[in-house]
Amino acid sequence: MKVIAKAGLSVPKEGKPRQYVTDSQAVDVPESAYYMRRVAEGDLVRQDVPIEATETPAAAEPADDPALATDAGAKKSAKGV
């Protein structure tokens, strides 16, 4: 996978603590637990993933089915509360 460091950070490479992934150039690294954790923490940003794949999908519009829209009061009265 291709990654770049978050702006202003230098992230040590796995197994090479004196070499760094910087914010100036993206580098290819293996998809190891170390790099995946750094991506999850936000220290590294993946460059090989399309932006569309990382966006959250928009919420679906609610259905116009009246059976789905129930009144909270009706639920309480049905329970006997």
N, C-alpha and C positions, 0 to 999 in steps of 0.2 A: 504494500500500500504506500501511497505517497503522502507525506505529512510535512507540515511546516510548524514552527513554534509560534505560540501566541505572541502578539506584539510585545516586545521588551523582554522576552524570556530566552534563555539558552537552556535546552534540555539535554542532559547527558545521554549519549547513545548507550544502548544495552551492551554490556560487556566491555565498553570502551569509555570509562568515566572521564577521560581527558579530551574526548571528542564530543562535539555538541551538534544538535539540531537547532538551527537559529531561525530567526524570523525573516532572514534575507533571501533564503532559497529553499524550495521544497526538496526533500530527499526521499528515496525509496527505502523502506524498512520492512522487515518481515512482520506478519500479523501475529506477533507473540503477545503473551499476557502483559508484558511490560509496556509495550507501545499501546495496546488496547486500553490499559488502565490510564495511561497518560492522556489519551484522547478523551476518555470518559471524564477525567478530572478537569479537562479544559486546557492543559498545558500544551498539547499538540492539537492541530486542526487538520483533518483529512483533506487532501486536495484532489483525490481521485473519485470522490463521490459527487454525483450530480446534485445541484442544489435542490431540484425538485424532489429527490429521494429523501432529503432530510427535513423537508417542510411537513408540518402536521396537517392532516387532511381537514378540510372545513367540515363543520357539523352539518349533518343532514337536516333538511327542513322537516318539521313535524308533519305527520300525516293529518289529513282532513277528516279522518274517520272519527265520528262522534263517540264511538265505543272506547276509543283510546283516551279521550278527554273526560276524566271522571271528576266529580266534585268531591272535595275533601270532606265536606259535611255529610255526604251520602255514605262515605266509607265509615265515618264515626257512628252514624245511626245504624248501619248494618251490623256493626260490632256490638251495639247496645251501650255505647259510651255516651 
